[in-house]
Amino acid sequence: MSPESTVAWAAKLPSAICGFLLVIVVYLFAKKLFGRATGFISAFVLLTTTQYLYYTRTAMLDVTTTFFITLALFFYYLSKANQKGFYWVLFGLAMGFGVMVKGVVGFLPLPIMFLYELYLLITRQQKLSKGLFFGYILGLLSSALIFLPWHLEMYKRFGQAFINNYLIYHVWDRATTAIEDKGRPFWWYLTVMRVSMRIWFVALLGAFPFALFKVFKTDNRFVFGLIWALVVFFFFSSAKSKLMWY
C-alpha cells in the first residue's frame, strides 16, 4: 500500500467506523422506544439510504458528528427512563465529542433536550427538582471536560484569529450570508431528502402526520422524535449557506 493510499484509508476510517456504530445505535434506540421490529426496520432504512452509505466512505466529519449527536440523545433518553446520573455523564461526553468533531453543530442535543424537558414540565409530567438540576449540571460539566481544553488552547495560541475563523466565518457568516455560492432557499433540504432518501421519503410523508397524531395523543416517544427531527431540520434550513450532505 502506497503512502498516499495509507493516508486516504486512515482519513476515511473514523467515518466508516462511526457509520457502522450509528446503525447499531439507531437499532438500539428504536428498539428501546418501539420494540425490536422497529429497531430492525430503522437500522435497515439507514443502511439502504444511498447518500448515507456514500458519506460513511468519505473523509468527512458529518457522519461522525451525527453518530455522537445520536449517541448523546440515546444516553439522554436512558437517563430519563432509568433516573441514573451515569447516563447524564455519558450524554455529556458524547455531546462533547460531537462538539470536538463539528463545533457548534455538536451542541444540537441541547435544544432538543431543552424543548423536551419544557414539554414535560408544561404537561406536568415532571417537576423541577434538585436531582433534575444535578443531571443537567452533570451533563454540561462532562461535555465541557471534553471540548473546553482544546478550545482554550486554540484561543491561547491564535487569539482573535481563532475566533474570526472558527466562530465568525464558519458559524456566523455561514448562518447569515450565502458564502462560497452556497445560498439556497429555506425549504431546499426537502428536495435533498427526496433525492437522497428515495423510496424512504415516501414513507416519511406518511410518518410525519402519523407522528403529529400521536403527539396529540400525548405519546412522549413521538413527541421526542418530532422535536428531534424539527430542531435539526430548522437549524440547518435557517442557515443562508447550505450544503447537500448536511
Disulfide bonds with the S-S distance in Angstrom:
none
